[in-house]
Amino acid sequence: MKLTIIGCTGSFPGPGSPASCYLVSAFDGERQWKILLDLGSGALGVLQRYTDIKDLDAIFISHLHPDHCMDLCGMHVAIRWDPAGWGRERMLVHGPAATADRMATAYGLPLEEGMHPDYDFQNWKAHEPVKIGPFSITPYPVLHPIEESYALRVEATEPMADGTMRTSVLTYSGDTDSCPGLIEAARGADMFLCEAAFQEGRDDAIKGVHLTGRRAGQAATEAGVERLLLTHVPVWTDINTVVNEAKEVYSGGIAVAVSGVTYGVWSGSQLGTPKSLPTAPVSIVRSAPTREWRGAKPKKK
């Protein structure tokens, strides 16, 4: 199983990354399957550097704050209005019960039809796994100020070169403060993709919203995860601060999510390098005449 960080900046897009979005792929012996964990603000553009959106098999939404789901609106446009046609079944979307109505409202569509012609909306049922291709995705309720918020445990069983099968486990915290559901979701994971939006000492008065680096590290230790990948760090928080907090309470491998980096979930190895922004040649169809400001002083002869 491979994890590509599409967007990892906390709460809104930053100068170096969109908001939350993670591309996960796994091989079932016949083909590569691709799923998304969240599709937050600004993520759809960067996502297209790493995959054709028509190759996605499903999208899994942790909760309905815009930095985790709002680019479903852009995806809706890509699906419905592609002049060449979408050419495949509706995109499968698993999320909280209000997902379909929330997206329709965001785009100004009538609730009755909304985006249903484009998306096959399915609702999470806590602790009930969803199986697709080599993946099994299980939602665990966590602590965040919204109707439904989930940590997602992603397991993928893939054939190895020697003919054996191996299951690797990625846990994605979504947004949460410390809670039992987070530990349950992360238990024994190969990689724990965990938010660390808050900072010790600065945000202590705010309860039930986000983790600090220290609380993320404590969760990683309690759950016995193999490695910790900190994410959802907002632009006003120094990544070194949250890393140092986590190091104080967690002795395993620690890294910070960076947009464009791909990891092997089981091995923890970085695979390849981030792709640079695609460029296109500048084309001038017809030059405009040279203009001068009318108040300009006459040029000296």
N, C-alpha and C positions, 0 to 999 in steps of 0.2 A: 504494500500500500504506500502511495506517495501523497504527500501534502504540499501544495503550492500556496504560499501566502499571497493572496490577491490584494486584500486590504486589511490593515491591522491598527489603524489609528483610532483612538478612543473617542466616541461620542459624536465626532464629525470628521470629515476628511482633513488630513493635514497636508503640508507641502510635499511630503515624500510618499504619501500613501492614501488611498481611499479609506473609507470606513470598513467595517468588518465584512470579510468575504474570504472563504477558503475553498480551494479546489482540491478534491480528493479523488484519486484514481486507483483502481485495482484491476487485476487480470483474473478472469475466471477459467482460463485454459483455452478460450476461443477468441475473446476480444477484451479490449480495455474498457472498463466502465468508468464513467465520470459523474461525480455528484458535487453539489455546492453545499457548504454549510454557511448559511446567511448570504444575503446579497444587499449590502448596505450602500449608503450614499456614495456615489462616484465609482463604484466597483465595476460596473458593467463595461466601461471603456478598457480598463486595464485587463479585465478577464479575457478580452478578445486577443491579447498578445499571446495567450497560452492555450486557447482552444477556440474552435468554432462553436458558437453557442448551440448550433444544431446537433452537436455531438454530446451535449449534456443529457444525462439520463434522469436526473431529478434534482430538486432544490429543497433543502431542509432548513426551515426558519426557526431560530431559537426563541425569538420573541418579537413583538411588533413595534419596537422603537425604530425610528427612521434610519438610524445608523446601522441597522441590521436587516432591513427589509425593503427600503424605499426604491431601490433600483429594479424591483419587480415591475414598477411602472414603465421604466425604459425597456425592459425585456418584453413587456406586453406590446409595445410599439414595434419592436423588432419582429415579433411573431406575427402580428396582425397585418402589418403594412409592408412587408418585404415584397417588392414588385415581382420577384421570382417565385413567391409563395413559400410557405413554411415547409410544406412537403413531408410532414411527419405527424405523429400523434400529438395531442396536447402535452404541454410540459407538466410533469408531475410535481406538485408542490405540497409538502407536508409542513404544517404549522399550527399555531393556536387556532381555536375555533373561530375567531373574528377575522382571520386573514383575508378571506375573499371580500368581505364587506369593507374592511379597512383600505384595501387597495382600490376598490371601486370608488370609495369616497375620496381618496387622495387624488384620483384622476378625474373626478367629476362625472362618473358613469352611473347610470341607474343600477340600484342594488340587484334587481331581479336578474339581469343578464351579467352586468359587471364584466369581469375578465374571464368568466367561465368558458367562453368559446376558445380561449387560449391556454388556460391552466386547468389541470385536473387537481382541484383543491381537496386535500385530505387533512383531517384533524388529528392532532396528537392524542394518544391515550397514554397517560403516565405509566411508565414501566413496561409498556407493550412494544416489543421490537417490530420494526418495519424492515422487511427483507426485499432487496433488489439486487439482482446479479450476485456478485460475491459478498455484498455488504449486508450487515445487520445493524440497524441504527435504533438505539433505545433512548427515549427521552426520560429525564429525571427532573422533577420539579425542583427549582432552586429559588433563592430569596432575592427578589428584585421588585421594584414598585410598578408593577403592571399586572394585568389580569392573569396571564400565563407566561412563565419564563422557564426555560429548560436548559439543562446541561445535556449534551448529546454524546452518548458512548457509541463509537463507530468501530465495528469489528469487521475485518475482511479476511476471508479464507481463500488462499491462493495456492496453486500447484507450484512446487519447487522443481528445479532441474533434475533432481534425483528421483522424482516421482512421488515424493511425500507432499503432504499438505501442511501449510503453516497459517495460523491465525494471528494477525497483528491487531493491536488495539490502540485507537486514538480517542482520547476524551477531550471534548471541547466544552469549556465551562459556560459558554454564553456569557450573560451578565449576571453577577450574583455577589452577595456577601457570603460569609462563612455559613454553612448549613449542612445538615446530614446528607441531603440529596447530592451535593457536590462530591462528597467523599465516596458515596455509593457509586456514582457514575465513573469516578476515576480509579476505583480499586484495581491495582495491579496493571495499569495501562502502560504500554510501551512509550507513549508520548502523551503528555498532559498539556494541551494548549489552553492556557489559563489566563484570564484577564487580570490586570493589576493596574486599575485606573486611579486608585487612591494612594495617598502617601501617609505614612505614619507621622503623627504629630500635627500635620496640616489638616487632615480630614477626619479626625477622631470623633467629632460631634455628629457626623452623618452616619446613621445606622441603616442597615438593610438595603444598601444600594450596590456598592462595589467592594472588591478586595484591594488590599494593599499588596506590595511585593511580599511582605512578611506573612500575611494571611494566606496568600497563594502558596508560599513555601511550606507553611504549616499544613495546608491541605494536601500538598504533594507528599509530605512526609507521612501523614496519617494514612493516606491511600496507598502508600508503597509503590509509587510510580517509578518507572525507569529513568525518565528525564522530564524536565520542565521547560516549556517554551512559553515565555511571558508575552502577552499581547494586550491589545486594547488600551495602550498607554496614550493618554491625550497629549496634545502639543505643549501644555504647560507643566508637564511632569518630566523630570530628567530620568532617562532609562537607567542610568547608573545607580540612581537612588533606589529604584524598585529592585534591581538586581542585587544590590548589596543587602537590602532587607531580606530578600529570599535566601541568600547565602547563609544568613545567620541561623536559619532554622531548617534548611534542606541541604543535604550533603551530596545529592546526585547531580547529574549534568544540568546546567542552566544555560539557556540562550534567550534572546529577544527576537520576536518575529519581525521580519523585514519584508516589505512588499517585493515579490518576484523571486524569493528564495524557495527552492523545493527541497524537501527532506524525505528520506526513506523513513517511514514511521517506525519500523522494527529496528533498523540499524542506527537511526539517528543521524546518518550521514547527510551532508548537503550534496545535492545532485544538480550539476550544471550551475549556470550563473543567471542573474536577472536579465531580462531582455530590455534593451534600450527602446526609447520611444520611437515608433516608426516615423519616418520622414517622407515627404513627398516633394517633387520639384515644384518651384514656383512658376506659374505660367501667367503671362500677361497677354490677354486677348487683344486689348486695344489700349494704348497709352493715353493718359489724360493730359490735357494741355497744362503747361506750367502756369502756376498762379502766384500772384503777389498780393499781400495784404494792402488794402486800399489806403490805409493810413501810413504806409511806409514812405520814408523820405526818398526823394528821387536820387538815383545813383549818380555819384560824381563822375563827370567825364574825364 
